[in-house]
Amino acid sequence: MRIIIAHSHLDSFGGGERATLELLRHLSARHAVELWAGGYTPQATFAGLGDYPRRDISPLGWLRDTPRADAVVAQTFGAYLLALRHPRTVSYLHSLRSVYLHGGWRPDLVARRALDHRALDSAAALLANSTYTAEQAQRRYERPVAVVPPGADETLFALPERVGRYALYVGRLVPEKGLERLLAWSASVPIDLVIVGAGTAGYVAHLRALAGPRTHFTGPLTGAALAGAYDGARYLTFVPHAEEFGLAALDAMAAARPVLAAPEGGLAELVRDGETGLFARDARAFAVASARLLANEALCLRLGRTGRARAREYTWARFAQGVEAACLAAAGGRA
């Protein structure tokens, strides 16, 4: 079967980009795959994306170009528009936080909402990363949405179970990731905070101005360098606003590190309070949870061990199989 994997802004190290890479890796073993990419910036995203056949699509191309494939996997707004011309498009919803979905009456926002709804209504199937995302999408688009969660980084399961020396954040440096409240809540916590990720120069400068002397910014890390960041961490601290899934939290669990999380969105499904991590809804709860993790190494090890066992339920192979099954159903004998 010929499958096109489409993503309209491959210019970061986010979960959607990671999912695109894993789909290419797993599905290429059984099918002919091609990447349709918008805004592809090799130095700003996962290097492995450059290893696969690619067609670069302009912003207008998502409205104009017609795929010739047995199935299409679309993962972002631009890519969703392919369903208007290709009925065998499977739309995977990583996020519903795009600005055009949340009000505003500028003509461009109104037009994008209309196109978005029409495109997802035309798709052969809708998939989502969590029950939280699926329920939101079902309300918005009034059609069934299947949950096919992402997978953990397999290499992190090899890290030793131990208690590290700093708190860790991994993810994009953008407002919805709750970085401003993370910096405020962690200001009085007596442990270094290591922040891994990239963002716009202006927003990173803003975060640096808010950060205290115990906060360290590494920029984006991948591969062995990222595994090393998890290896040295005592716990992952992750308090985004209504996170749809929380891939960094899953990877921390795979690394046998506790997760100190905000119980919002998909994180409330992924992290189990008192079993794989601790929840904090505000600054006071964050301080109390941090103190528990700093004072009790046995607690850190127990939470990390249970988290690792739970993380084994989430694999990229299973993710790819779920997407593949939707593609086969959409193709309906055309393979």
VOKOLBA-327583 format. One record per atom (N, C-alpha, C): residue in three letters; x, y, z. Coordinates in pm, whole numbers, padded with zeros to 5 digits, always signed. Layout:
<sites>
ALAXYZ...
</sites>
This chain:
<sites>
MET+00085-00119+00000MET+00000+00000+00000MET+00088+00124+00000ARG+00047+00225-00073ARG+00119+00352-00075ARG+00051+00448+00022ILE+00129+00498+00119ILE+00075+00586+00223ILE+00154+00717+00224ILE+00083+00828+00226ILE+00145+00960+00243ILE+00125+01002+00388ILE+00235+01039+00455ILE+00232+01094+00591ILE+00250+01245+00577ALA+00151+01322+00622ALA+00151+01467+00595ALA+00152+01548+00724HIS+00242+01647+00727HIS+00255+01737+00842HIS+00293+01874+00788SER+00218+01978+00824SER+00233+02106+00756SER+00329+02204+00822HIS+00394+02167+00933HIS+00497+02256+00987HIS+00603+02175+01063LEU+00689+02113+00988LEU+00796+02031+01045LEU+00915+02121+01080ASP+00899+02195+01189ASP+01002+02292+01224ASP+01026+02298+01375SER+00994+02188+01444SER+01020+02183+01588SER+01042+02038+01631PHE+01066+02020+01761PHE+01087+01886+01816PHE+00963+01842+01897GLY+00846+01876+01848GLY+00723+01846+01919GLY+00676+01704+01901GLY+00567+01671+01972GLY+00512+01537+01966GLY+00460+01499+01828GLY+00401+01594+01756GLY+00352+01565+01621GLY+00464+01530+01526GLU+00576+01601+01539GLU+00692+01572+01456GLU+00751+01435+01491ARG+00754+01406+01620ARG+00804+01275+01664ARG+00713+01163+01611ALA+00583+01184+01618ALA+00489+01084+01566ALA+00507+01064+01416THR+00533+01171+01344THR+00557+01161+01201THR+00677+01073+01173LEU+00785+01095+01246LEU+00906+01015+01228LEU+00879+00868+01259GLU+00808+00840+01367GLU+00783+00702+01405GLU+00690+00632+01305LEU+00593+00703+01250LEU+00509+00644+01146LEU+00592+00609+01023LEU+00681+00699+00984LEU+00767+00670+00869LEU+00853+00547+00896ARG+00911+00539+01014ARG+00997+00426+01048ARG+00923+00293+01046HIS+00807+00290+01110HIS+00737+00163+01123HIS+00661+00123+00997LEU+00594+00218+00933LEU+00514+00182+00817LEU+00599+00155+00694SER+00719+00213+00687SER+00805+00189+00570SER+00851+00045+00562ALA+00841-00029+00672ALA+00879-00170+00670ALA+00778-00255+00594ARG+00655-00204+00578ARG+00549-00283+00516ARG+00482-00214+00397HIS+00506-00085+00383HIS+00437-00009+00279HIS+00534+00089+00213ALA+00493+00141+00100ALA+00566+00252+00036ALA+00517+00381+00098VAL+00604+00452+00167VAL+00563+00574+00236VAL+00633+00695+00176GLU+00566+00808+00183GLU+00622+00936+00139GLU+00581+01042+00238LEU+00672+01132+00269LEU+00644+01243+00360LEU+00604+01365+00279TRP+00487+01420+00310TRP+00450+01552+00257TRP+00472+01651+00370ALA+00561+01746+00345ALA+00607+01833+00453ALA+00586+01980+00419GLY+00538+02054+00517GLY+00530+02198+00507GLY+00627+02261+00605GLY+00696+02366+00563GLY+00788+02436+00652GLY+00901+02351+00705TYR+00941+02251+00630TYR+01045+02159+00677TYR+01177+02233+00697THR+01226+02229+00822THR+01351+02295+00859THR+01442+02190+00921PRO+01533+02131+00843PRO+01609+02015+00890PRO+01680+02035+01023GLN+01741+02154+01042GLN+01817+02176+01164GLN+01729+02202+01287ALA+01598+02219+01267ALA+01509+02255+01378ALA+01413+02143+01413THR+01434+02023+01354THR+01345+01911+01385THR+01426+01783+01383PHE+01361+01669+01394PHE+01430+01542+01408PHE+01504+01506+01279ALA+01633+01474+01295ALA+01719+01448+01179ALA+01668+01331+01095GLY+01607+01231+01157GLY+01562+01114+01084GLY+01456+01142+00980LEU+01388+01254+00990LEU+01286+01288+00890LEU+01346+01305+00751GLY+01474+01336+00745GLY+01540+01353+00616GLY+01575+01224+00547ASP+01546+01110+00610ASP+01585+00981+00553ASP+01478+00921+00462TYR+01365+00989+00446TYR+01253+00930+00373TYR+01216+01016+00252PRO+01157+00954+00150PRO+01112+01033+00034PRO+01020+01145+00081ARG+01044+01265+00029ARG+00971+01382+00079ARG+00926+01471-00037ARG+00808+01525-00021ARG+00759+01629-00111ARG+00730+01751-00027ASP+00793+01862-00058ASP+00771+01986+00016ASP+00649+02058-00040ILE+00558+02094+00049ILE+00429+02152+00009ILE+00424+02297+00057SER+00387+02386-00033SER+00371+02527+00002SER+00241+02546+00079PRO+00223+02660+00148PRO+00096+02683+00217PRO-00026+02669+00126LEU-00017+02717+00002LEU-00129+02702-00091LEU-00141+02560-00143GLY-00029+02487-00139GLY-00031+02351-00189GLY-00126+02259-00114TRP-00144+02285+00016TRP-00237+02202+00093TRP-00381+02218+00043LEU-00411+02332-00017LEU-00543+02355-00074LEU-00553+02311-00219ARG-00438+02290-00284ARG-00439+02270-00428ARG-00395+02130-00470ASP-00293+02075-00404ASP-00233+01950-00450ASP-00321+01830-00413THR-00327+01733-00504THR-00409+01614-00483THR-00319+01493-00464PRO-00325+01428-00349PRO-00242+01310-00326PRO-00284+01194-00416ARG-00186+01115-00456ARG-00213+00991-00528ARG-00157+00878-00444ALA-00241+00823-00360ALA-00198+00722-00265ALA-00319+00640-00223ASP-00292+00523-00166ASP-00401+00441-00114ASP-00461+00503+00012ALA-00377+00572+00089ALA-00425+00637+00210ALA-00332+00753+00244VAL-00388+00850+00315VAL-00313+00966+00363VAL-00332+00976+00514VAL-00223+01002+00586VAL-00231+01030+00729VAL-00200+01178+00748ALA-00299+01258+00785ALA-00283+01402+00801ALA-00279+01437+00949GLN-00185+01525+00989GLN-00163+01548+01131GLN-00170+01693+01176THR-00194+01785+01086THR-00202+01926+01121THR-00306+01993+01031PHE-00340+02120+01065PHE-00446+02188+00993PHE-00424+02185+00842GLY-00308+02228+00795GLY-00283+02229+00652GLY-00301+02091+00591ALA-00245+01991+00658ALA-00254+01854+00607ALA-00398+01803+00608TYR-00480+01844+00705TYR-00619+01800+00709TYR-00693+01837+00580LEU-00651+01946+00517LEU-00720+01994+00397LEU-00708+01896+00281LEU-00613+01803+00288LEU-00600+01703+00182LEU-00726+01616+00174ALA-00800+01603+00284ALA-00922+01522+00283ALA-01028+01580+00190LEU-01019+01709+00159LEU-01116+01770+00067LEU-01101+01714-00073ARG-00984+01660-00106ARG-00960+01606-00239ARG-00921+01458-00236HIS-00902+01403-00117HIS-00864+01262-00106HIS-00950+01198+00004PRO-01053+01124-00034PRO-01147+01072+00066PRO-01087+00964+00158ARG-00971+00911+00123ARG-00909+00807+00206ARG-00803+00868+00299THR-00839+00982+00355THR-00750+01053+00448THR-00789+01020+00592VAL-00689+00977+00670VAL-00706+00955+00812VAL-00646+01075+00885SER-00726+01147+00960SER-00679+01268+01029SER-00647+01234+01174TYR-00522+01259+01213TYR-00479+01234+01350TYR-00473+01367+01423LEU-00545+01378+01535LEU-00555+01504+01609LEU-00460+01502+01728HIS-00349+01572+01714HIS-00255+01587+01825HIS-00298+01697+01919SER-00365+01799+01865SER-00399+01916+01946SER-00522+01986+01888LEU-00599+02047+01977LEU-00710+02133+01936LEU-00692+02273+01992ARG-00565+02313+02012ARG-00539+02443+02073ARG-00504+02551+01973SER-00515+02524+01844SER-00483+02626+01745SER-00571+02748+01764VAL-00514+02866+01744VAL-00584+02990+01775VAL-00713+03005+01694TYR-00716+02956+01571TYR-00834+02976+01489TYR-00955+02897+01539LEU-00932+02795+01623LEU-01043+02715+01674LEU-01112+02780+01793HIS-01053+02883+01850HIS-01103+02936+01976HIS-01152+03080+01964GLY-01250+03098+01877GLY-01315+03228+01867GLY-01238+03323+01777GLY-01283+03447+01777GLY-01225+03548+01691GLY-01301+03558+01561TRP-01328+03679+01519TRP-01410+03700+01399TRP-01333+03766+01286ARG-01200+03764+01295ARG-01124+03807+01178ARG-01158+03715+01061PRO-01167+03768+00940PRO-01206+03684+00825PRO-01119+03560+00808ASP-00987+03574+00835ASP-00900+03458+00815ASP-00930+03348+00917LEU-00962+03386+01043LEU-00994+03286+01145LEU-01126+03216+01114VAL-01225+03294+01070VAL-01354+03236+01033VAL-01337+03137+00918ALA-01258+03178+00817ALA-01236+03090+00702ALA-01163+02962+00742ARG-01066+02975+00830ARG-00991+02855+00871ARG-01078+02760+00951ARG-01165+02814+01037ARG-01256+02727+01111ARG-01349+02652+01017ALA-01400+02722+00916ALA-01491+02659+00822ALA-01419+02549+00742LEU-01299+02579+00698LEU-01223+02480+00623LEU-01187+02360+00710ASP-01149+02388+00834ASP-01114+02282+00927ASP-01232+02186+00946HIS-01349+02242+00971HIS-01467+02158+00995HIS-01501+02078+00870ARG-01495+02142+00756ARG-01528+02071+00632ARG-01428+01960+00604ALA-01299+01988+00627ALA-01196+01888+00601ALA-01211+01767+00693LEU-01232+01791+00822LEU-01243+01678+00914LEU-01376+01604+00898ASP-01475+01671+00847ASP-01599+01603+00814ASP-01580+01512+00692SER-01485+01547+00605SER-01459+01470+00484SER-01362+01355+00506ALA-01290+01354+00617ALA-01189+01252+00641ALA-01254+01114+00658ALA-01179+01011+00621ALA-01231+00874+00636ALA-01241+00834+00781ALA-01151+00884+00865ALA-01151+00851+01008ALA-01078+00959+01084LEU-01116+00976+01211LEU-01047+01067+01301LEU-00984+00985+01413LEU-00857+01012+01441LEU-00785+00949+01551LEU-00734+01058+01644ALA-00712+01024+01771ALA-00660+01121+01867ALA-00565+01051+01963ASN-00485+01134+02033ASN-00381+01080+02119ASN-00428+01043+02259SER-00545+01088+02301SER-00594+01059+02436SER-00746+01066+02437THR-00804+01012+02543THR-00949+01023+02561THR-00990+01169+02573TYR-00907+01248+02642TYR-00937+01391+02657TYR-00949+01458+02520THR-00852+01436+02431THR-00856+01497+02299THR-00974+01443+02219ALA-00997+01312+02228ALA-01106+01250+02152ALA-01241+01308+02193GLU-01263+01326+02322GLU-01392+01380+02368GLU-01411+01523+02320GLN-01304+01603+02325GLN-01313+01739+02273GLN-01348+01739+02125ALA-01281+01652+02049ALA-01302+01646+01905ALA-01443+01596+01871GLN-01491+01498+01947GLN-01626+01447+01922GLN-01731+01555+01942ARG-01710+01640+02043ARG-01804+01750+02064ARG-01796+01852+01951ARG-01677+01878+01905ARG-01659+01981+01802ARG-01706+01932+01665TYR-01671+01811+01628TYR-01695+01764+01491TYR-01814+01669+01480GLU-01869+01630+01593GLU-01990+01547+01597GLU-01975+01419+01516ARG-01862+01350+01539ARG-01840+01221+01477ARG-01745+01141+01566PRO-01741+01008+01553PRO-01656+00926+01639PRO-01508+00956+01619VAL-01433+00947+01728VAL-01288+00967+01725VAL-01225+00851+01804ALA-01137+00777+01740ALA-01071+00664+01806ALA-00942+00711+01873VAL-00910+00654+01987VAL-00789+00689+02061VAL-00676+00594+02023VAL-00568+00651+01970VAL-00447+00575+01936VAL-00330+00652+01997PRO-00289+00618+02119PRO-00187+00697+02189PRO-00047+00677+02132PRO+00038+00778+02147PRO+00179+00766+02105PRO+00255+00667+02193GLY+00382+00649+02161GLY+00465+00555+02235GLY+00578+00622+02309ALA+00637+00547+02401ALA+00752+00595+02476ALA+00881+00568+02397ASP+00984+00644+02428ASP+01116+00624+02369ASP+01175+00495+02425GLU+01192+00395+02340GLU+01238+00263+02386GLU+01374+00269+02453THR+01461+00359+02411THR+01596+00363+02466THR+01597+00401+02613LEU+01491+00471+02659LEU+01489+00518+02797LEU+01464+00406+02897PHE+01411+00294+02853PHE+01389+00182+02944PHE+01521+00122+02993ALA+01629+00150+02921ALA+01760+00096+02960ALA+01828+00179+03069LEU+01777+00297+03100LEU+01841+00380+03202LEU+01826+00314+03340PRO+01926+00326+03424PRO+01917+00265+03557PRO+01814+00338+03643GLU+01752+00262+03734GLU+01662+00323+03831GLU+01746+00389+03940ARG+01741+00520+03945ARG+01817+00592+04047ARG+01758+00731+04067VAL+01806+00797+04170VAL+01756+00930+04205VAL+01856+01034+04158GLY+01812+01122+04070GLY+01902+01223+04014GLY+01912+01347+04100ARG+01971+01451+04042ARG+02009+01569+04122ARG+01935+01697+04083TYR+01847+01695+03983TYR+01778+01817+03942TYR+01637+01784+03895ALA+01552+01887+03894ALA+01420+01876+03833ALA+01435+01907+03684LEU+01354+01841+03601LEU+01369+01849+03456LEU+01238+01889+03391TYR+01247+01976+03290TYR+01135+02003+03199TYR+01183+01970+03058VAL+01100+01902+02981VAL+01130+01873+02840VAL+01007+01910+02758GLY+01027+01989+02653GLY+00915+02023+02566GLY+00940+02153+02493ARG+00845+02189+02408ARG+00855+02317+02338ARG+00843+02432+02438LEU+00912+02540+02410LEU+00906+02659+02496LEU+00802+02754+02437VAL+00677+02728+02476VAL+00562+02806+02428VAL+00468+02828+02546PRO+00386+02932+02543PRO+00304+02966+02659PRO+00213+02853+02707GLU+00153+02776+02614GLU+00058+02674+02658GLU+00123+02561+02737LYS+00256+02553+02736LYS+00324+02450+02814LYS+00339+02489+02961GLY+00283+02603+03001GLY+00281+02640+03142GLY+00416+02678+03199LEU+00506+02725+03116LEU+00642+02754+03164LEU+00646+02872+03260GLU+00560+02968+03239GLU+00561+03083+03330GLU+00517+03041+03471ARG+00414+02958+03480ARG+00376+02913+03613ARG+00476+02812+03668LEU+00540+02736+03583LEU+00645+02646+03630LEU+00758+02725+03696LEU+00802+02832+03632LEU+00910+02913+03689LEU+00866+02980+03819ALA+00742+03026+03823ALA+00692+03090+03946ALA+00678+02988+04059TRP+00621+02872+04029TRP+00598+02772+04132TRP+00729+02711+04183SER+00829+02700+04097SER+00954+02634+04136SER+01057+02731+04195ALA+01025+02860+04199ALA+01124+02959+04241ALA+01178+02933+04382SER+01091+02884+04472SER+01135+02862+04610SER+01173+02717+04639VAL+01169+02632+04538VAL+01203+02491+04558VAL+01355+02475+04553PRO+01417+02416+04654PRO+01563+02410+04661PRO+01626+02299+04577ILE+01605+02307+04446ILE+01667+02213+04354ILE+01684+02283+04220ASP+01790+02251+04147ASP+01810+02309+04015ASP+01700+02262+03921LEU+01662+02349+03829LEU+01563+02318+03727LEU+01631+02325+03591VAL+01631+02215+03518VAL+01690+02210+03384VAL+01576+02210+03283ILE+01579+02307+03191ILE+01473+02322+03092ILE+01529+02287+02955VAL+01474+02180+02896VAL+01518+02131+02765VAL+01411+02164+02662GLY+01449+02233+02556GLY+01352+02264+02451GLY+01387+02394+02380ALA+01313+02420+02273ALA+01337+02539+02192ALA+01208+02620+02178GLY+01224+02749+02153GLY+01111+02838+02130GLY+01159+02959+02053THR+01071+03053+02031THR+01111+03175+01962THR+01208+03254+02049ALA+01294+03330+01986ALA+01396+03405+02060ALA+01331+03499+02163GLY+01222+03565+02124GLY+01157+03659+02215GLY+01099+03591+02337TYR+01035+03475+02316TYR+00973+03407+02431TYR+01079+03345+02521VAL+01184+03292+02462VAL+01292+03235+02544VAL+01357+03346+02628ALA+01376+03463+02569ALA+01432+03575+02645ALA+01338+03613+02761HIS+01209+03610+02736HIS+01111+03638+02841HIS+01123+03536+02955LEU+01136+03409+02922LEU+01149+03305+03024LEU+01278+03322+03103ARG+01385+03355+03033ARG+01513+03375+03103ARG+01504+03490+03203ALA+01429+03592+03167ALA+01413+03705+03258ALA+01334+03666+03383LEU+01245+03568+03369LEU+01166+03522+03483LEU+01240+03420+03569ALA+01338+03354+03509ALA+01403+03241+03576ALA+01500+03288+03684GLY+01512+03207+03787GLY+01607+03233+03894GLY+01744+03175+03863PRO+01840+03191+03954PRO+01977+03147+03929PRO+01992+02995+03923ARG+01892+02921+03971ARG+01904+02775+03970ARG+01835+02712+03848THR+01793+02797+03753THR+01730+02747+03631THR+01830+02750+03517HIS+01838+02640+03442HIS+01937+02626+03335HIS+01865+02585+03206PHE+01889+02657+03098PHE+01830+02629+02968PHE+01933+02559+02880THR+01898+02443+02827THR+01993+02367+02744THR+01969+02383+02596GLY+01851+02435+02556GLY+01813+02426+02417GLY+01758+02287+02388PRO+01724+02258+02261PRO+01668+02126+02229PRO+01775+02017+02237LEU+01736+01899+02283LEU+01825+01783+02289LEU+01753+01663+02226THR+01830+01576+02163THR+01775+01454+02108THR+01872+01340+02136GLY+01827+01218+02111GLY+01915+01102+02118GLY+01979+01084+02254ALA+02110+01056+02250ALA+02184+01027+02373ALA+02186+01147+02468ALA+02190+01268+02412ALA+02193+01387+02498ALA+02062+01401+02576LEU+01950+01373+02512LEU+01822+01380+02581LEU+01811+01268+02684ALA+01854+01149+02648ALA+01854+01038+02745ALA+01940+01073+02866GLY+02052+01141+02844GLY+02136+01182+02954GLY+02067+01282+03046ALA+01984+01369+02988ALA+01909+01465+03070ALA+01810+01392+03159TYR+01741+01292+03105TYR+01649+01213+03188TYR+01727+01133+03294ASP+01842+01081+03255ASP+01921+00999+03347ASP+01964+01076+03471GLY+01996+01204+03455GLY+02042+01284+03567GLY+01932+01349+03649ALA+01806+01329+03608ALA+01694+01399+03674ALA+01643+01323+03795ARG+01601+01397+03894ARG+01532+01338+04009ARG+01385+01315+03975TYR+01327+01413+03904TYR+01188+01399+03859TYR+01164+01496+03744LEU+01063+01466+03664LEU+01017+01557+03559LEU+00910+01646+03618THR+00920+01776+03591THR+00817+01869+03635THR+00748+01924+03510PHE+00615+01903+03503PHE+00543+01925+03378PHE+00404+01978+03411VAL+00384+02109+03395VAL+00256+02169+03436VAL+00194+02252+03322PRO+00179+02194+03204PRO+00119+02268+03093PRO-00030+02292+03117HIS-00086+02381+03035HIS-00229+02411+03043HIS-00305+02315+02951ALA-00386+02227+03009ALA-00472+02137+02933ALA-00395+02063+02824GLU-00285+02002+02863GLU-00205+01923+02770GLU-00287+01807+02715GLU-00280+01786+02583GLU-00362+01681+02523GLU-00313+01540+02557PHE-00182+01522+02565PHE-00130+01389+02600PHE-00018+01400+02703GLY+00099+01447+02662GLY+00212+01460+02753GLY+00323+01361+02723LEU+00380+01371+02602LEU+00483+01275+02561LEU+00605+01281+02651ALA+00641+01401+02698ALA+00756+01412+02789ALA+00731+01337+02919ALA+00607+01341+02967ALA+00574+01267+03089ALA+00586+01117+03066LEU+00541+01070+02950LEU+00553+00927+02919LEU+00699+00887+02910ASP+00782+00969+02847ASP+00925+00937+02837ASP+00991+00937+02974ALA+00951+01029+03062ALA+01006+01029+03197ALA+00968+00900+03270MET+00846+00854+03251MET+00805+00729+03312MET+00888+00614+03257ALA+00913+00613+03126ALA+00998+00509+03068ALA+01138+00512+03129ALA+01184+00631+03163ALA+01317+00647+03224ALA+01316+00618+03373ALA+01201+00575+03426ALA+01186+00544+03569ALA+01205+00667+03656ARG+01152+00781+03610ARG+01157+00904+03687ARG+01014+00947+03721PRO+00989+00992+03842PRO+00855+01040+03878PRO+00818+01164+03796VAL+00689+01187+03785VAL+00639+01304+03714VAL+00559+01390+03811LEU+00601+01515+03826LEU+00526+01614+03903LEU+00446+01694+03802ALA+00314+01671+03798ALA+00234+01720+03687ALA+00112+01797+03731ALA+00064+01883+03642ALA-00066+01947+03659ALA-00172+01849+03611PRO-00274+01819+03692PRO-00375+01720+03654PRO-00478+01777+03558GLU-00432+01820+03442GLU-00519+01880+03342GLU-00508+01802+03212GLY-00616+01801+03135GLY-00612+01740+03004GLY-00575+01593+03008GLY-00495+01551+02910GLY-00455+01412+02900GLY-00361+01367+03009LEU-00293+01460+03076LEU-00203+01421+03185LEU-00278+01354+03299ALA-00404+01391+03318ALA-00484+01329+03423ALA-00512+01182+03393GLU-00502+01143+03265GLU-00515+01002+03227GLU-00382+00929+03235LEU-00276+00995+03192LEU-00147+00929+03177LEU-00076+00909+03310VAL-00071+01013+03393VAL-00001+01009+03521VAL-00100+00968+03630ARG-00059+00881+03719ARG-00144+00837+03830ARG-00087+00892+03960ASP-00166+00978+04023ASP-00122+01047+04144ASP-00092+00946+04255GLY+00030+00954+04309GLY+00071+00864+04414GLY+00120+00729+04366GLU+00110+00702+04235GLU+00156+00574+04179GLU+00273+00593+04083THR+00258+00685+03988THR+00366+00712+03891THR+00418+00855+03903GLY+00354+00934+03987GLY+00395+01073+04005GLY+00307+01140+04106LEU+00316+01272+04113LEU+00236+01351+04204LEU+00171+01466+04127PHE+00049+01503+04169PHE-00023+01611+04103PHE-00011+01741+04184ALA-00010+01853+04112ALA-00009+01985+04175ALA-00096+02080+04094ARG-00200+02134+04159ARG-00292+02224+04090ARG-00255+02371+04108ASP-00169+02400+04206ASP-00134+02538+04234ASP+00004+02542+04298ALA+00050+02663+04330ALA+00187+02680+04382ALA+00206+02608+04515ARG+00105+02613+04601ARG+00119+02547+04731ARG+00133+02396+04715ALA+00045+02336+04633ALA+00051+02191+04612ALA+00182+02152+04544PHE+00232+02239+04455PHE+00359+02213+04388PHE+00473+02210+04490ALA+00473+02305+04583ALA+00578+02310+04686ALA+00573+02186+04775VAL+00453+02145+04812VAL+00439+02026+04897VAL+00487+01901+04824ALA+00446+01885+04699ALA+00487+01767+04622ALA+00638+01766+04599SER+00695+01883+04569SER+00840+01892+04549SER+00913+01852+04676ALA+00864+01901+04790ALA+00928+01868+04917ALA+00926+01718+04943ARG+00817+01653+04910ARG+00809+01507+04927ARG+00913+01436+04841LEU+00927+01479+04717LEU+01022+01414+04627LEU+01167+01442+04668LEU+01192+01559+04723LEU+01328+01593+04767LEU+01366+01521+04895ALA+01269+01493+04979ALA+01299+01435+05111ALA+01300+01283+05111ASN+01245+01220+05008ASN+01221+01077+05015ASN+01270+01007+04888GLU+01392+00956+04893GLU+01446+00885+04777GLU+01368+00758+04747ALA+01324+00689+04853ALA+01248+00565+04832ALA+01119+00594+04756LEU+01055+00708+04783LEU+00934+00747+04711LEU+00966+00769+04564CYS+01075+00840+04537CYS+01114+00864+04397CYS+01134+00733+04323LEU+01203+00639+04385LEU+01230+00511+04321LEU+01101+00431+04299ARG+01012+00434+04398ARG+00887+00359+04383ARG+00801+00417+04272LEU+00786+00549+04270LEU+00706+00612+04165LEU+00769+00587+04027GLY+00900+00596+04020GLY+00968+00574+03893GLY+00951+00431+03844ARG+00962+00336+03935ARG+00949+00194+03896ARG+00807+00164+03846THR+00708+00214+03916THR+00570+00192+03873THR+00542+00264+03740GLY+00598+00384+03725GLY+00582+00457+03601GLY+00642+00383+03483ARG+00758+00324+03504ARG+00823+00249+03395ARG+00735+00130+03353ALA+00679+00060+03449ALA+00592-00052+03414ALA+00471-00004+03333ARG+00414+00110+03372ARG+00299+00163+03298ARG+00340+00211+03159ALA+00458+00270+03147ALA+00503+00321+03018ALA+00520+00210+02915ARG+00545+00088+02960ARG+00562-00023+02865ARG+00432-00054+02789GLU+00320-00004+02838GLU+00195-00022+02767GLU+00186+00066+02642TYR+00271+00167+02633TYR+00266+00264+02523TYR+00387+00243+02433THR+00366+00189+02314THR+00477+00166+02222THR+00448+00234+02088TRP+00555+00274+02020TRP+00538+00333+01888TRP+00493+00227+01787ALA+00530+00101+01810ALA+00482-00005+01720ALA+00331-00017+01728ARG+00276-00011+01849ARG+00131-00020+01866ARG+00063+00104+01807PHE+00124+00220+01827PHE+00072+00343+01766PHE+00065+00329+01614ALA+00175+00283+01553ALA+00178+00269+01407ALA+00076+00166+01360GLN+00058+00057+01437GLN-00041-00044+01400GLN-00182+00013+01402GLY-00211+00099+01500GLY-00342+00160+01506GLY-00369+00251+01388VAL-00268+00330+01351VAL-00283+00419+01235VAL-00291+00336+01107GLU-00210+00232+01099GLU-00210+00145+00982GLU-00348+00079+00963ALA-00408+00033+01071ALA-00540-00029+01063ALA-00643+00070+01008ALA-00635+00195+01050ALA-00727+00297+00999ALA-00703+00321+00850CYS-00576+00319+00810CYS-00544+00337+00668CYS-00597+00221+00583LEU-00581+00099+00633LEU-00630-00018+00561LEU-00782-00013+00547ALA-00850+00028+00655ALA-00995+00040+00649ALA-01037+00148+00549ALA-00962+00261+00550ALA-00994+00370+00458ALA-00970+00328+00313ALA-00862+00251+00289ALA-00830+00209+00154ALA-00935+00112+00100GLY-00991+00029+00187GLY-01103-00057+00150GLY-01079-00145+00029GLY-00963-00211+00023GLY-00936-00301-00089GLY-00856-00239-00200ARG-00820-00110-00186ARG-00742-00045-00292ARG-00594-00079-00281ALA-00550-00135-00167ALA-00408-00165-00148ALA-00360-00266-00252
</sites>
